[in-house]
Amino acid sequence: MATLNLNGRDVSLPDDPRTTLLDFLHQHLSLFGTKKGCDHGQCGACTVIADGKRINACLVFAFQLEGAEVTTIEGIGEGESLHPLQKAFIERDAFQCGYCTSGQICSGVSLLREMKNEDPSAVTYSQTRHSKASLKEDISERMSGNLCRCGAYPNIVDAITDVIALERQ
Amino acid sequence: MQPFTLHHYNGEKPLSSLPLDTRSRFLAGGTNLIDLMKLQVETPKTLVSLAKWDKANTISEDDNYYYIGAMVTNSDLAKFAHTQPNVSLLAQALLSGATVQLRNRATTAGNLLQRTRCYYFYDTTKACNKREPGTGCSAYNSMNRIHAIFGTSESCIATHPSDMAVAMIALNAQVHTQQPDGNTRQIALRDFYREPGDTPHIETQLDEDELITHVSIKKKANGTQYYHKVRDRSSYAFALVSVAAGLKIEDGRFKDLSLAFGGVGTKPWYPQKAISFLEGAEPTQEVILQAAEAELSKAKTFGSNDFKPELLRRTLTKVLLELAEHQVKHPGHEGALYDNA
């Protein structure tokens, strides 16, 4: 039977191949932490992590991820223990309405790994003639796939900056 | 979304075993096709998923070429190109496009074949010759700020949206394909796209049952390189104008100029006239503006996009002068104009 691994447990793929991963989470698994914003890959509210990489759950059919390991916001922390980035979001007041937050956090958790791996971003090649681009500028670029209509961006960047500093200690 | 029959292709069974026709589509990452299927702009009867085609998900190289598999993601390709100074242009272009989430799914072949972002193409209540041949072009006499100035026709003025393809055209990439009869083809990317003419729904030289297997790029020195993208916001927006350029300066003159334009053509634009004018010329503002004028002699604007020729002149001038200045200061330099790595 075709399955994918979701937050550590194998789940059978849906019969209808039109089912996106996002609709699969909502309609088949009753996991509503991942949000549907635009449903067209523009807002990032549905960001999840598949085989270690953040993706838009609305723009992938569930069957395309057969055999993959998928982590949603429900699998980011360990039990009652929050991920450091979840704690930082609370400490930095990095949300208002909260609708985009699960996507922001899944995106941010991936960003931490990408920056540790020294994956390049557009800021790597930006026109900063005499100085290295600032970390906050780089975080903003890397998070540009997650919109926040409340405008909590500065606090989101602060929360991610805090965790990067924490990890570098 | 309309129902479809699902098939899988893993590279082992022959393409001829698949029901490929005008109503079938290959599904790579899906970041564009799934979106278009939700909107019913695309309504394929058959989808052939390439998710299990592992062999196409690799980058290899020999002494002369880089070989990029069709299913290599934009993220993986950007990371690879970032480590190769002679194709830095490709990394810069890829990283200027979309978002990390999209680049993690979007593939090399899918990026080449992505459809236009013309608003009328996406809106099924509007006439569009590309979506529904013979219905007319809603953009021609309407809001057309993002639309093309090169390669247009009365049938279609939609812009090709890719950044990656612009860099690949500058670098003279070759597209390799496989046909159901087992034959393979190699098509220069510079010849791969078709101008719309009166058949804007036919966008490339590919047959409907032909599959891109990989892209190759010749290993050669491309000098200092810069992909400069001008857009409405600084991240996650399509180009209004982009210039992909790599060059060397020898004896005070342009040498081995690689150049292509994005955001201005119905296909990623290879500016042959401008290149002929510039190769071997002195890198001055006057010369660059004359080269821009030579290329722009065949441009046509449509009202809301009247700003594009001037934006292109200014962007081209800035990019080429900065690259030339860098080459003069650092003779023999190979890699990105700006590198904060």
Interface residues (C-beta under 8 A of the other chain):
Chain A: P17 R18 T20 D39 H40 G41 G44 T47 K53 R54 I55 N56 L59 V60 F61 F63 Q64 L65 E66 S107 S110 L111 E114 E118 D119 P120 S121 A122 V123 T124 Y125 S126 Q127 T128 R129 K132 A133 S140 E141 R142 S144 G145
Chain B: M1 P3 F4 L6 L27 G29 G30 T31 I34 D35 K38 L47 S49 A51 S75 A78 K79 H82 S88 A91 Q92 L95 S96 A98 T99 V100 Q101 L102 N104 R105 Y227 S234 S235 Y236 A336 L337 Y338 D339 N340 A341
